[in-house]
Amino acid sequence: MGKGWTVQTLIDGKMKLTAFCHVSSCNHSKTLDLEMLKTKLGPDAPAMADDLTPKLRCERCGSKKVGLIYAPDPRKMSGMGQ
Ligand SMILES: [Zn+2]
């Protein structure tokens, strides 16, 4: 993966990026729109958790304690071997 992922890496890798709130009483989570991030930050913007979490804020409780989950997006995967 080299030195780090960019927004475009995630899009090309068909990854799904989910942000979640660390505040236990909130527990809000939301799938991030990578196309929107690309428009906002540019395709070459670093997209590792350390790069993105400082820009994020929980939209429900306003906490800055936001984490990220990187996972393959099953909706974008072509049928495996079909
Ligand atoms: Zn929250």
PDB file of the backbone (N, CA, C, O) and the ligand in Angstrom, with CONECT records:
HET     ZN  A 101       1
ATOM      1  N   MET A   1       0.816  -1.206   0.000  1.00  0.00           N
ATOM      2  CA  MET A   1       0.000   0.000   0.000  1.00  0.00           C
ATOM      3  C   MET A   1       0.857   1.267   0.000  1.00  0.00           C
ATOM      4  O   MET A   1       0.314   2.371  -0.036  1.00  0.00           O
ATOM      5  N   GLY A   2       2.166   1.132   0.039  1.00  0.00           N
ATOM      6  CA  GLY A   2       3.024   2.305   0.017  1.00  0.00           C
ATOM      7  C   GLY A   2       2.896   3.120   1.288  1.00  0.00           C
ATOM      8  O   GLY A   2       2.714   2.572   2.375  1.00  0.00           O
ATOM      9  N   LYS A   3       2.992   4.432   1.143  1.00  0.00           N
ATOM     10  CA  LYS A   3       3.050   5.247   2.351  1.00  0.00           C
ATOM     11  C   LYS A   3       1.684   5.620   2.886  1.00  0.00           C
ATOM     12  O   LYS A   3       1.574   6.162   3.986  1.00  0.00           O
ATOM     13  N   GLY A   4       0.654   5.339   2.132  1.00  0.00           N
ATOM     14  CA  GLY A   4      -0.664   5.667   2.660  1.00  0.00           C
ATOM     15  C   GLY A   4      -1.699   5.756   1.560  1.00  0.00           C
ATOM     16  O   GLY A   4      -1.374   5.914   0.383  1.00  0.00           O
ATOM     17  N   TRP A   5      -2.926   5.654   1.961  1.00  0.00           N
ATOM     18  CA  TRP A   5      -4.018   5.698   1.008  1.00  0.00           C
ATOM     19  C   TRP A   5      -4.440   7.133   0.754  1.00  0.00           C
ATOM     20  O   TRP A   5      -4.360   8.003   1.621  1.00  0.00           O
ATOM     21  N   THR A   6      -4.890   7.341  -0.472  1.00  0.00           N
ATOM     22  CA  THR A   6      -5.509   8.618  -0.803  1.00  0.00           C
ATOM     23  C   THR A   6      -7.003   8.375  -1.020  1.00  0.00           C
ATOM     24  O   THR A   6      -7.465   7.235  -1.038  1.00  0.00           O
ATOM     25  N   VAL A   7      -7.734   9.454  -1.182  1.00  0.00           N
ATOM     26  CA  VAL A   7      -9.168   9.322  -1.459  1.00  0.00           C
ATOM     27  C   VAL A   7      -9.376   8.460  -2.702  1.00  0.00           C
ATOM     28  O   VAL A   7     -10.267   7.611  -2.739  1.00  0.00           O
ATOM     29  N   GLN A   8      -8.538   8.691  -3.727  1.00  0.00           N
ATOM     30  CA  GLN A   8      -8.681   7.927  -4.957  1.00  0.00           C
ATOM     31  C   GLN A   8      -8.365   6.442  -4.736  1.00  0.00           C
ATOM     32  O   GLN A   8      -8.988   5.579  -5.355  1.00  0.00           O
ATOM     33  N   THR A   9      -7.403   6.142  -3.858  1.00  0.00           N
ATOM     34  CA  THR A   9      -7.079   4.740  -3.545  1.00  0.00           C
ATOM     35  C   THR A   9      -8.313   4.019  -3.018  1.00  0.00           C
ATOM     36  O   THR A   9      -8.591   2.877  -3.386  1.00  0.00           O
ATOM     37  N   LEU A  10      -9.040   4.706  -2.155  1.00  0.00           N
ATOM     38  CA  LEU A  10     -10.226   4.083  -1.564  1.00  0.00           C
ATOM     39  C   LEU A  10     -11.304   3.864  -2.619  1.00  0.00           C
ATOM     40  O   LEU A  10     -11.979   2.835  -2.626  1.00  0.00           O
ATOM     41  N   ILE A  11     -11.457   4.835  -3.505  1.00  0.00           N
ATOM     42  CA  ILE A  11     -12.469   4.703  -4.555  1.00  0.00           C
ATOM     43  C   ILE A  11     -12.080   3.572  -5.508  1.00  0.00           C
ATOM     44  O   ILE A  11     -12.909   2.732  -5.860  1.00  0.00           O
ATOM     45  N   ASP A  12     -10.807   3.561  -5.923  1.00  0.00           N
ATOM     46  CA  ASP A  12     -10.336   2.506  -6.832  1.00  0.00           C
ATOM     47  C   ASP A  12     -10.423   1.135  -6.181  1.00  0.00           C
ATOM     48  O   ASP A  12     -10.717   0.143  -6.847  1.00  0.00           O
ATOM     49  N   GLY A  13     -10.169   1.082  -4.883  1.00  0.00           N
ATOM     50  CA  GLY A  13     -10.207  -0.187  -4.158  1.00  0.00           C
ATOM     51  C   GLY A  13     -11.609  -0.589  -3.742  1.00  0.00           C
ATOM     52  O   GLY A  13     -11.797  -1.589  -3.049  1.00  0.00           O
ATOM     53  N   LYS A  14     -12.615   0.209  -4.176  1.00  0.00           N
ATOM     54  CA  LYS A  14     -14.009  -0.068  -3.832  1.00  0.00           C
ATOM     55  C   LYS A  14     -14.180  -0.239  -2.331  1.00  0.00           C
ATOM     56  O   LYS A  14     -14.863  -1.147  -1.857  1.00  0.00           O
ATOM     57  N   MET A  15     -13.538   0.662  -1.601  1.00  0.00           N
ATOM     58  CA  MET A  15     -13.623   0.596  -0.155  1.00  0.00           C
ATOM     59  C   MET A  15     -14.788   1.438   0.345  1.00  0.00           C
ATOM     60  O   MET A  15     -15.184   2.431  -0.265  1.00  0.00           O
ATOM     61  N   LYS A  16     -15.312   1.003   1.471  1.00  0.00           N
ATOM     62  CA  LYS A  16     -16.370   1.753   2.127  1.00  0.00           C
ATOM     63  C   LYS A  16     -15.770   2.340   3.401  1.00  0.00           C
ATOM     64  O   LYS A  16     -15.080   1.648   4.149  1.00  0.00           O
ATOM     65  N   LEU A  17     -16.030   3.585   3.632  1.00  0.00           N
ATOM     66  CA  LEU A  17     -15.461   4.271   4.784  1.00  0.00           C
ATOM     67  C   LEU A  17     -16.601   4.652   5.728  1.00  0.00           C
ATOM     68  O   LEU A  17     -17.503   5.411   5.374  1.00  0.00           O
ATOM     69  N   THR A  18     -16.531   4.108   6.926  1.00  0.00           N
ATOM     70  CA  THR A  18     -17.572   4.395   7.897  1.00  0.00           C
ATOM     71  C   THR A  18     -16.970   5.148   9.076  1.00  0.00           C
ATOM     72  O   THR A  18     -15.983   4.708   9.665  1.00  0.00           O
ATOM     73  N   ALA A  19     -17.561   6.264   9.410  1.00  0.00           N
ATOM     74  CA  ALA A  19     -17.132   7.031  10.572  1.00  0.00           C
ATOM     75  C   ALA A  19     -18.038   6.676  11.739  1.00  0.00           C
ATOM     76  O   ALA A  19     -19.250   6.531  11.581  1.00  0.00           O
ATOM     77  N   PHE A  20     -17.428   6.536  12.922  1.00  0.00           N
ATOM     78  CA  PHE A  20     -18.250   6.260  14.092  1.00  0.00           C
ATOM     79  C   PHE A  20     -17.805   7.118  15.261  1.00  0.00           C
ATOM     80  O   PHE A  20     -16.643   7.508  15.369  1.00  0.00           O
ATOM     81  N   CYS A  21     -18.758   7.398  16.127  1.00  0.00           N
ATOM     82  CA  CYS A  21     -18.523   8.268  17.266  1.00  0.00           C
ATOM     83  C   CYS A  21     -18.080   7.430  18.462  1.00  0.00           C
ATOM     84  O   CYS A  21     -18.680   6.403  18.776  1.00  0.00           O
ATOM     85  N   HIS A  22     -17.007   7.893  19.127  1.00  0.00           N
ATOM     86  CA  HIS A  22     -16.473   7.163  20.282  1.00  0.00           C
ATOM     87  C   HIS A  22     -17.279   7.405  21.556  1.00  0.00           C
ATOM     88  O   HIS A  22     -17.114   6.684  22.540  1.00  0.00           O
ATOM     89  N   VAL A  23     -18.139   8.401  21.545  1.00  0.00           N
ATOM     90  CA  VAL A  23     -18.926   8.692  22.744  1.00  0.00           C
ATOM     91  C   VAL A  23     -19.965   7.589  22.925  1.00  0.00           C
ATOM     92  O   VAL A  23     -20.834   7.397  22.074  1.00  0.00           O
ATOM     93  N   SER A  24     -19.865   6.864  24.044  1.00  0.00           N
ATOM     94  CA  SER A  24     -20.685   5.662  24.194  1.00  0.00           C
ATOM     95  C   SER A  24     -22.176   5.978  24.264  1.00  0.00           C
ATOM     96  O   SER A  24     -23.002   5.154  23.871  1.00  0.00           O
ATOM     97  N   SER A  25     -22.525   7.149  24.755  1.00  0.00           N
ATOM     98  CA  SER A  25     -23.939   7.503  24.836  1.00  0.00           C
ATOM     99  C   SER A  25     -24.490   7.926  23.481  1.00  0.00           C
ATOM    100  O   SER A  25     -25.699   8.101  23.324  1.00  0.00           O
ATOM    101  N   CYS A  26     -23.613   8.087  22.514  1.00  0.00           N
ATOM    102  CA  CYS A  26     -24.037   8.531  21.190  1.00  0.00           C
ATOM    103  C   CYS A  26     -23.971   7.363  20.201  1.00  0.00           C
ATOM    104  O   CYS A  26     -24.986   6.913  19.668  1.00  0.00           O
ATOM    105  N   ASN A  27     -22.737   6.887  19.977  1.00  0.00           N
ATOM    106  CA  ASN A  27     -22.555   5.695  19.144  1.00  0.00           C
ATOM    107  C   ASN A  27     -23.027   5.883  17.713  1.00  0.00           C
ATOM    108  O   ASN A  27     -23.346   4.911  17.029  1.00  0.00           O
ATOM    109  N   HIS A  28     -23.073   7.106  17.265  1.00  0.00           N
ATOM    110  CA  HIS A  28     -23.523   7.407  15.917  1.00  0.00           C
ATOM    111  C   HIS A  28     -22.511   6.884  14.900  1.00  0.00           C
ATOM    112  O   HIS A  28     -21.304   6.979  15.120  1.00  0.00           O
ATOM    113  N   SER A  29     -22.992   6.342  13.806  1.00  0.00           N
ATOM    114  CA  SER A  29     -22.070   5.975  12.735  1.00  0.00           C
ATOM    115  C   SER A  29     -22.671   6.346  11.401  1.00  0.00           C
ATOM    116  O   SER A  29     -23.890   6.404  11.238  1.00  0.00           O
ATOM    117  N   LYS A  30     -21.785   6.597  10.442  1.00  0.00           N
ATOM    118  CA  LYS A  30     -22.257   7.075   9.158  1.00  0.00           C
ATOM    119  C   LYS A  30     -21.263   6.677   8.073  1.00  0.00           C
ATOM    120  O   LYS A  30     -20.052   6.790   8.261  1.00  0.00           O
ATOM    121  N   THR A  31     -21.770   6.217   6.955  1.00  0.00           N
ATOM    122  CA  THR A  31     -20.903   5.923   5.826  1.00  0.00           C
ATOM    123  C   THR A  31     -20.527   7.225   5.133  1.00  0.00           C
ATOM    124  O   THR A  31     -21.391   8.037   4.801  1.00  0.00           O
ATOM    125  N   LEU A  32     -19.243   7.412   4.921  1.00  0.00           N
ATOM    126  CA  LEU A  32     -18.789   8.639   4.277  1.00  0.00           C
ATOM    127  C   LEU A  32     -18.910   8.516   2.764  1.00  0.00           C
ATOM    128  O   LEU A  32     -18.722   7.439   2.199  1.00  0.00           O
ATOM    129  N   ASP A  33     -19.219   9.614   2.129  1.00  0.00           N
ATOM    130  CA  ASP A  33     -19.342   9.660   0.685  1.00  0.00           C
ATOM    131  C   ASP A  33     -17.973   9.991   0.095  1.00  0.00           C
ATOM    132  O   ASP A  33     -17.516  11.133   0.160  1.00  0.00           O
ATOM    133  N   LEU A  34     -17.320   8.970  -0.486  1.00  0.00           N
ATOM    134  CA  LEU A  34     -15.963   9.171  -0.995  1.00  0.00           C
ATOM    135  C   LEU A  34     -15.927  10.144  -2.171  1.00  0.00           C
ATOM    136  O   LEU A  34     -14.967  10.899  -2.327  1.00  0.00           O
ATOM    137  N   GLU A  35     -16.968  10.127  -2.994  1.00  0.00           N
ATOM    138  CA  GLU A  35     -17.009  11.059  -4.120  1.00  0.00           C
ATOM    139  C   GLU A  35     -17.080  12.506  -3.612  1.00  0.00           C
ATOM    140  O   GLU A  35     -16.521  13.426  -4.209  1.00  0.00           O
ATOM    141  N   MET A  36     -17.779  12.666  -2.505  1.00  0.00           N
ATOM    142  CA  MET A  36     -17.869  14.003  -1.927  1.00  0.00           C
ATOM    143  C   MET A  36     -16.518  14.428  -1.350  1.00  0.00           C
ATOM    144  O   MET A  36     -16.101  15.577  -1.498  1.00  0.00           O
ATOM    145  N   LEU A  37     -15.840  13.481  -0.689  1.00  0.00           N
ATOM    146  CA  LEU A  37     -14.508  13.781  -0.159  1.00  0.00           C
ATOM    147  C   LEU A  37     -13.549  14.149  -1.290  1.00  0.00           C
ATOM    148  O   LEU A  37     -12.722  15.051  -1.162  1.00  0.00           O
ATOM    149  N   LYS A  38     -13.685  13.430  -2.390  1.00  0.00           N
ATOM    150  CA  LYS A  38     -12.821  13.685  -3.541  1.00  0.00           C
ATOM    151  C   LYS A  38     -13.063  15.095  -4.086  1.00  0.00           C
ATOM    152  O   LYS A  38     -12.119  15.804  -4.434  1.00  0.00           O
ATOM    153  N   THR A  39     -14.337  15.493  -4.154  1.00  0.00           N
ATOM    154  CA  THR A  39     -14.675  16.826  -4.629  1.00  0.00           C
ATOM    155  C   THR A  39     -14.136  17.889  -3.672  1.00  0.00           C
ATOM    156  O   THR A  39     -13.643  18.938  -4.087  1.00  0.00           O
ATOM    157  N   LYS A  40     -14.248  17.583  -2.374  1.00  0.00           N
ATOM    158  CA  LYS A  40     -13.891  18.560  -1.356  1.00  0.00           C
ATOM    159  C   LYS A  40     -12.372  18.663  -1.148  1.00  0.00           C
ATOM    160  O   LYS A  40     -11.816  19.757  -1.043  1.00  0.00           O
ATOM    161  N   LEU A  41     -11.723  17.504  -1.091  1.00  0.00           N
ATOM    162  CA  LEU A  41     -10.303  17.482  -0.701  1.00  0.00           C
ATOM    163  C   LEU A  41      -9.369  17.231  -1.876  1.00  0.00           C
ATOM    164  O   LEU A  41      -8.178  17.535  -1.807  1.00  0.00           O
ATOM    165  N   GLY A  42      -9.921  16.666  -2.969  1.00  0.00           N
ATOM    166  CA  GLY A  42      -9.087  16.296  -4.107  1.00  0.00           C
ATOM    167  C   GLY A  42      -8.742  14.824  -4.054  1.00  0.00           C
ATOM    168  O   GLY A  42      -8.639  14.245  -2.972  1.00  0.00           O
ATOM    169  N   PRO A  43      -8.558  14.198  -5.242  1.00  0.00           N
ATOM    170  CA  PRO A  43      -8.327  12.753  -5.307  1.00  0.00           C
ATOM    171  C   PRO A  43      -7.030  12.317  -4.624  1.00  0.00           C
ATOM    172  O   PRO A  43      -6.925  11.180  -4.165  1.00  0.00           O
ATOM    173  N   ASP A  44      -6.045  13.209  -4.553  1.00  0.00           N
ATOM    174  CA  ASP A  44      -4.754  12.830  -3.976  1.00  0.00           C
ATOM    175  C   ASP A  44      -4.637  13.159  -2.497  1.00  0.00           C
ATOM    176  O   ASP A  44      -3.569  13.001  -1.905  1.00  0.00           O
ATOM    177  N   ALA A  45      -5.722  13.611  -1.904  1.00  0.00           N
ATOM    178  CA  ALA A  45      -5.687  13.922  -0.481  1.00  0.00           C
ATOM    179  C   ALA A  45      -5.463  12.643   0.317  1.00  0.00           C
ATOM    180  O   ALA A  45      -6.083  11.622   0.024  1.00  0.00           O
ATOM    181  N   PRO A  46      -4.588  12.681   1.320  1.00  0.00           N
ATOM    182  CA  PRO A  46      -4.367  11.494   2.140  1.00  0.00           C
ATOM    183  C   PRO A  46      -5.649  11.088   2.855  1.00  0.00           C
ATOM    184  O   PRO A  46      -6.378  11.934   3.373  1.00  0.00           O
ATOM    185  N   ALA A  47      -5.916   9.786   2.878  1.00  0.00           N
ATOM    186  CA  ALA A  47      -7.192   9.328   3.423  1.00  0.00           C
ATOM    187  C   ALA A  47      -7.010   8.274   4.505  1.00  0.00           C
ATOM    188  O   ALA A  47      -7.892   7.444   4.727  1.00  0.00           O
ATOM    189  N   MET A  48      -5.860   8.309   5.178  1.00  0.00           N
ATOM    190  CA  MET A  48      -5.695   7.429   6.326  1.00  0.00           C
ATOM    191  C   MET A  48      -6.468   8.021   7.504  1.00  0.00           C
ATOM    192  O   MET A  48      -6.793   9.208   7.519  1.00  0.00           O
ATOM    193  N   ALA A  49      -6.750   7.177   8.480  1.00  0.00           N
ATOM    194  CA  ALA A  49      -7.545   7.637   9.619  1.00  0.00           C
ATOM    195  C   ALA A  49      -6.915   8.866  10.281  1.00  0.00           C
ATOM    196  O   ALA A  49      -7.619   9.791  10.686  1.00  0.00           O
ATOM    197  N   ASP A  50      -5.574   8.865  10.387  1.00  0.00           N
ATOM    198  CA  ASP A  50      -4.895   9.990  11.031  1.00  0.00           C
ATOM    199  C   ASP A  50      -5.069  11.291  10.259  1.00  0.00           C
ATOM    200  O   ASP A  50      -5.005  12.381  10.829  1.00  0.00           O
ATOM    201  N   ASP A  51      -5.292  11.159   8.941  1.00  0.00           N
ATOM    202  CA  ASP A  51      -5.467  12.345   8.113  1.00  0.00           C
ATOM    203  C   ASP A  51      -6.901  12.864   8.176  1.00  0.00           C
ATOM    204  O   ASP A  51      -7.146  14.070   8.182  1.00  0.00           O
ATOM    205  N   LEU A  52      -7.834  11.926   8.223  1.00  0.00           N
ATOM    206  CA  LEU A  52      -9.247  12.312   8.090  1.00  0.00           C
ATOM    207  C   LEU A  52      -9.926  12.615   9.417  1.00  0.00           C
ATOM    208  O   LEU A  52     -10.757  13.520   9.495  1.00  0.00           O
ATOM    209  N   THR A  53      -9.584  11.871  10.454  1.00  0.00           N
ATOM    210  CA  THR A  53     -10.336  12.063  11.700  1.00  0.00           C
ATOM    211  C   THR A  53     -10.248  13.490  12.252  1.00  0.00           C
ATOM    212  O   THR A  53     -11.221  13.968  12.834  1.00  0.00           O
ATOM    213  N   PRO A  54      -9.106  14.192  12.087  1.00  0.00           N
ATOM    214  CA  PRO A  54      -9.107  15.576  12.598  1.00  0.00           C
ATOM    215  C   PRO A  54     -10.115  16.475  11.879  1.00  0.00           C
ATOM    216  O   PRO A  54     -10.511  17.513  12.409  1.00  0.00           O
ATOM    217  N   LYS A  55     -10.528  16.077  10.673  1.00  0.00           N
ATOM    218  CA  LYS A  55     -11.480  16.893   9.911  1.00  0.00           C
ATOM    219  C   LYS A  55     -12.921  16.531  10.237  1.00  0.00           C
ATOM    220  O   LYS A  55     -13.853  17.227   9.835  1.00  0.00           O
ATOM    221  N   LEU A  56     -13.094  15.437  10.968  1.00  0.00           N
ATOM    222  CA  LEU A  56     -14.451  14.951  11.187  1.00  0.00           C
ATOM    223  C   LEU A  56     -14.981  15.365  12.557  1.00  0.00           C
ATOM    224  O   LEU A  56     -14.233  15.627  13.499  1.00  0.00           O
ATOM    225  N   ARG A  57     -16.283  15.410  12.614  1.00  0.00           N
ATOM    226  CA  ARG A  57     -16.963  15.731  13.850  1.00  0.00           C
ATOM    227  C   ARG A  57     -18.295  14.995  13.827  1.00  0.00           C
ATOM    228  O   ARG A  57     -18.977  14.956  12.802  1.00  0.00           O
ATOM    229  N   CYS A  58     -18.654  14.422  14.948  1.00  0.00           N
ATOM    230  CA  CYS A  58     -19.920  13.703  14.999  1.00  0.00           C
ATOM    231  C   CYS A  58     -21.071  14.668  14.731  1.00  0.00           C
ATOM    232  O   CYS A  58     -21.196  15.703  15.385  1.00  0.00           O
ATOM    233  N   GLU A  59     -21.908  14.312  13.756  1.00  0.00           N
ATOM    234  CA  GLU A  59     -22.990  15.230  13.397  1.00  0.00           C
ATOM    235  C   GLU A  59     -24.143  15.152  14.390  1.00  0.00           C
ATOM    236  O   GLU A  59     -25.041  15.993  14.372  1.00  0.00           O
ATOM    237  N   ARG A  60     -24.117  14.145  15.252  1.00  0.00           N
ATOM    238  CA  ARG A  60     -25.202  14.022  16.218  1.00  0.00           C
ATOM    239  C   ARG A  60     -24.874  14.736  17.532  1.00  0.00           C
ATOM    240  O   ARG A  60     -25.681  15.511  18.045  1.00  0.00           O
ATOM    241  N   CYS A  61     -23.656  14.459  18.081  1.00  0.00           N
ATOM    242  CA  CYS A  61     -23.352  15.039  19.389  1.00  0.00           C
ATOM    243  C   CYS A  61     -22.243  16.087  19.314  1.00  0.00           C
ATOM    244  O   CYS A  61     -21.957  16.753  20.308  1.00  0.00           O
ATOM    245  N   GLY A  62     -21.618  16.240  18.147  1.00  0.00           N
ATOM    246  CA  GLY A  62     -20.610  17.278  17.991  1.00  0.00           C
ATOM    247  C   GLY A  62     -19.235  16.888  18.511  1.00  0.00           C
ATOM    248  O   GLY A  62     -18.321  17.713  18.514  1.00  0.00           O
ATOM    249  N   SER A  63     -19.072  15.636  18.953  1.00  0.00           N
ATOM    250  CA  SER A  63     -17.780  15.198  19.474  1.00  0.00           C
ATOM    251  C   SER A  63     -16.742  15.134  18.367  1.00  0.00           C
ATOM    252  O   SER A  63     -17.057  14.840  17.214  1.00  0.00           O
ATOM    253  N   LYS A  64     -15.492  15.416  18.738  1.00  0.00           N
ATOM    254  CA  LYS A  64     -14.389  15.265  17.786  1.00  0.00           C
ATOM    255  C   LYS A  64     -13.777  13.868  17.900  1.00  0.00           C
ATOM    256  O   LYS A  64     -12.870  13.516  17.146  1.00  0.00           O
ATOM    257  N   LYS A  65     -14.274  13.088  18.836  1.00  0.00           N
ATOM    258  CA  LYS A  65     -13.735  11.736  19.007  1.00  0.00           C
ATOM    259  C   LYS A  65     -14.407  10.798  18.020  1.00  0.00           C
ATOM    260  O   LYS A  65     -15.307  10.035  18.367  1.00  0.00           O
ATOM    261  N   VAL A  66     -13.947  10.877  16.789  1.00  0.00           N
ATOM    262  CA  VAL A  66     -14.535  10.095  15.719  1.00  0.00           C
ATOM    263  C   VAL A  66     -13.509   9.087  15.211  1.00  0.00           C
ATOM    264  O   VAL A  66     -12.345   9.427  15.000  1.00  0.00           O
ATOM    265  N   GLY A  67     -13.943   7.863  15.019  1.00  0.00           N
ATOM    266  CA  GLY A  67     -13.070   6.832  14.471  1.00  0.00           C
ATOM    267  C   GLY A  67     -13.517   6.448  13.075  1.00  0.00           C
ATOM    268  O   GLY A  67     -14.608   6.809  12.634  1.00  0.00           O
ATOM    269  N   LEU A  68     -12.650   5.706  12.381  1.00  0.00           N
ATOM    270  CA  LEU A  68     -12.974   5.308  11.013  1.00  0.00           C
ATOM    271  C   LEU A  68     -12.798   3.807  10.842  1.00  0.00           C
ATOM    272  O   LEU A  68     -11.879   3.207  11.400  1.00  0.00           O
ATOM    273  N   ILE A  69     -13.688   3.215  10.066  1.00  0.00           N
ATOM    274  CA  ILE A  69     -13.571   1.809   9.713  1.00  0.00           C
ATOM    275  C   ILE A  69     -13.427   1.713   8.195  1.00  0.00           C
ATOM    276  O   ILE A  69     -14.235   2.265   7.448  1.00  0.00           O
ATOM    277  N   TYR A  70     -12.393   1.010   7.752  1.00  0.00           N
ATOM    278  CA  TYR A  70     -12.170   0.786   6.328  1.00  0.00           C
ATOM    279  C   TYR A  70     -12.568  -0.640   6.006  1.00  0.00           C
ATOM    280  O   TYR A  70     -12.062  -1.585   6.612  1.00  0.00           O
ATOM    281  N   ALA A  71     -13.477  -0.798   5.049  1.00  0.00           N
ATOM    282  CA  ALA A  71     -13.911  -2.139   4.682  1.00  0.00           C
ATOM    283  C   ALA A  71     -14.269  -2.164   3.205  1.00  0.00           C
ATOM    284  O   ALA A  71     -14.657  -1.139   2.645  1.00  0.00           O
ATOM    285  N   PRO A  72     -14.143  -3.318   2.571  1.00  0.00           N
ATOM    286  CA  PRO A  72     -14.574  -3.425   1.179  1.00  0.00           C
ATOM    287  C   PRO A  72     -16.081  -3.202   1.089  1.00  0.00           C
ATOM    288  O   PRO A  72     -16.834  -3.658   1.950  1.00  0.00           O
ATOM    289  N   ASP A  73     -16.509  -2.514   0.065  1.00  0.00           N
ATOM    290  CA  ASP A  73     -17.930  -2.242  -0.093  1.00  0.00           C
ATOM    291  C   ASP A  73     -18.581  -3.380  -0.865  1.00  0.00           C
ATOM    292  O   ASP A  73     -18.351  -3.516  -2.067  1.00  0.00           O
ATOM    293  N   PRO A  74     -19.387  -4.196  -0.201  1.00  0.00           N
ATOM    294  CA  PRO A  74     -19.979  -5.354  -0.873  1.00  0.00           C
ATOM    295  C   PRO A  74     -20.872  -4.961  -2.034  1.00  0.00           C
ATOM    296  O   PRO A  74     -21.020  -5.725  -2.988  1.00  0.00           O
ATOM    297  N   ARG A  75     -21.468  -3.783  -1.964  1.00  0.00           N
ATOM    298  CA  ARG A  75     -22.362  -3.358  -3.038  1.00  0.00           C
ATOM    299  C   ARG A  75     -21.605  -3.081  -4.333  1.00  0.00           C
ATOM    300  O   ARG A  75     -22.172  -3.147  -5.423  1.00  0.00           O
ATOM    301  N   LYS A  76     -20.312  -2.767  -4.195  1.00  0.00           N
ATOM    302  CA  LYS A  76     -19.543  -2.408  -5.386  1.00  0.00           C
ATOM    303  C   LYS A  76     -18.694  -3.565  -5.907  1.00  0.00           C
ATOM    304  O   LYS A  76     -18.065  -3.459  -6.960  1.00  0.00           O
ATOM    305  N   MET A  77     -18.681  -4.666  -5.163  1.00  0.00           N
ATOM    306  CA  MET A  77     -17.921  -5.820  -5.614  1.00  0.00           C
ATOM    307  C   MET A  77     -18.670  -6.493  -6.756  1.00  0.00           C
ATOM    308  O   MET A  77     -19.882  -6.690  -6.677  1.00  0.00           O
ATOM    309  N   SER A  78     -17.963  -6.839  -7.800  1.00  0.00           N
ATOM    310  CA  SER A  78     -18.608  -7.627  -8.835  1.00  0.00           C
ATOM    311  C   SER A  78     -18.737  -9.057  -8.317  1.00  0.00           C
ATOM    312  O   SER A  78     -17.959  -9.489  -7.466  1.00  0.00           O
ATOM    313  N   GLY A  79     -19.704  -9.773  -8.824  1.00  0.00           N
ATOM    314  CA  GLY A  79     -19.932 -11.129  -8.335  1.00  0.00           C
ATOM    315  C   GLY A  79     -18.660 -11.959  -8.382  1.00  0.00           C
ATOM    316  O   GLY A  79     -18.047 -12.099  -9.440  1.00  0.00           O
ATOM    317  N   MET A  80     -18.268 -12.497  -7.268  1.00  0.00           N
ATOM    318  CA  MET A  80     -17.017 -13.226  -7.197  1.00  0.00           C
ATOM    319  C   MET A  80     -17.123 -14.513  -8.005  1.00  0.00           C
ATOM    320  O   MET A  80     -17.854 -15.428  -7.628  1.00  0.00           O
ATOM    321  N   GLY A  81     -16.404 -14.583  -9.101  1.00  0.00           N
ATOM    322  CA  GLY A  81     -16.341 -15.804  -9.896  1.00  0.00           C
ATOM    323  C   GLY A  81     -17.643 -16.165 -10.580  1.00  0.00           C
ATOM    324  O   GLY A  81     -17.841 -17.310 -10.986  1.00  0.00           O
ATOM    325  N   GLN A  82     -18.526 -15.197 -10.708  1.00  0.00           N
ATOM    326  CA  GLN A  82     -19.785 -15.502 -11.358  1.00  0.00           C
ATOM    327  C   GLN A  82     -19.771 -15.082 -12.815  1.00  0.00           C
ATOM    328  O   GLN A  82     -20.763 -15.266 -13.520  1.00  0.00           O
TER     329      GLN A  82
HETATM  330 ZN    ZN A 101     -21.597  11.405  18.679  1.00  0.00          ZN2+
END
